[in-house]
Every structure is written in structure tokens, then in C-alpha cells.
Amino acid sequence: MPRVLIVDDNPSLLKISSIAMRKEGYDVEVAPDAESGLQHLEKTKFDLVLVDQRLPGMAGIDLINEVHRRRMCNTIALMTGAENDEVVNSGFPYLLKPFDYTELVRFVNTLCRQSA
């Protein structure tokens, strides 16, 4: 069962996303900010990390770059409300918000298959 970390400051999105992902058989942990996300990553090996572009403290793209630099997870993706140059040029896959949870599951399934 793939292990997924979702980092987002929206409690509703975290709750609903984690429920949807667990129904699909994923082992899901959530973090409300970049610092908590890094703490999870230091303790646990994840197959996929989904990160909101806008987080309190550290920007999502900075978190992703740190995770990548420290080789904490091989598959990392952004969730964003805006398809801007920073997101497009990041080189990381991204999912545009708002999304429905069928779309989230499909996105995660695709990323997990590609990394297997």
C-alpha cells in the first residue's frame, strides 16, 4: 500500500483528501505546514508527497525543493490554485485546485504507477 503525505494548510482539504485516498487503499498522513511536513519526512518513508504551493512559513515550492535536495522522497507534486510560471517551470507535476476527489485519486494513481 503506497504511503502518501499531503501538506496543505486547509483543514477541510486535508480531511476530505485523506478520506478519499484511504478509500483507495493509500496509507495517508497529513501536515498543515511545511515544518510539520519535514518532520513527517524525517521520521517516515513516503512514496509520494503532495504539497500546496502556498503554505504558512515556507512556500510549497521551497518545501518541494528541500525534499528533493535532501532526497527525502522520489515522487513529489504540487497542488496549486494558479498555473503560473513558478509552477510550470518547477519541473514537478501539479494538480490545479479546485479539484474533485476523483481527479485527485486519478492524479495520485498515475504518479504512483510512474514511480513503481
N, C-alpha and C positions, 0 to 999 in steps of 0.2 A: 504494500500500500504506500504510494508516494506521500511524502511529508511536505506540506506547504506552509510557508509563513506569509501572512498578509499584514502589511504595515500601512495603516491609514488612521487618521485622526477622527474619522466619522464613526462613532459607536454603532449606529444603525447599519452602516455598510459592513462593518466587521462582523456583526452578529448574523445578518442575513447571508453574507458571503460564506461565512464558516458553516452555517447550517446547510446551504446548498452544496458546498464542497464535500461535507461529511456524508451527505446522502449519496454522493457519487463514489464513496469509498476512500476519500482522501483523509489523511491524518492532518488536521489543521491546527495551527497556533496563530494567535493574533497579537499585534503590538500597536499601541496607539501613537507611537512616535519613533523617531529614528534611534534614539538612545535605547529604548526598550527592544527594538528590533535587533540592534547589535548585541545586546545582552542575550537574547534568544539564540542568535547565531553563534555566539561564543560557547554556548552550552550544548547545542543540538545541531546535528547534520540535517539539512533540508535539501530536498530535491528541486524545489522551486521557491523563489522569493518574489512576491508581488508587492510593489511599493508605490504608494501615492506620490505624485510629483510634488505636491505641496504639503509639507509636514511642518509642525512647530519645531523650532530649533534648527535642525539640519534639513536642507531641501532634499527631496526624494532622489533627485539625480546625483547629489553628493553622496547620499547613502549608498546608492547603487554602485557608484564608482569606488567607494570604500570597500564594499562587499567584494567587488570584482578584484580590486587591488590586493586584498588580503586572502583571496581565493577561498572565501567562506561558503560559496555556493556557485555551481556552474551555470545554473539557469536562473536568470533574473529578468524581471519585466516591470514595466511602468504601468500605472493606471493614471489617467490624466483627463481633465476636463477640457483641455485645449491642445490641439495638434499644432504646436509651434515649432520653430526651428530647433530649439534646445532638445525637444523630444525626438523629432525626426532625425536629427544629426547625432543623437546619442549612440546609435548603433544597437540599442536594445529594443526588443519587441515591446509594443504598448497596446493597451486596451483603452478606448475612449469612453469616458463617462458622459452621461449616464449609460449604463448597460443593463440589460436584463440578465438574470442569473443563468439562463440557458446559454447566453453568449459567453458569460464568464467561464462556465464549465467547459464549453467547446474550446475556448482560448487556452485554458489550463490543460485540457486533454491533449491538444496539439503540441504545446510546449513540452509536456512530459514525454510524449511519443518521440519527439525530435531528439530529446536528450538521452533516451534509453539506448 
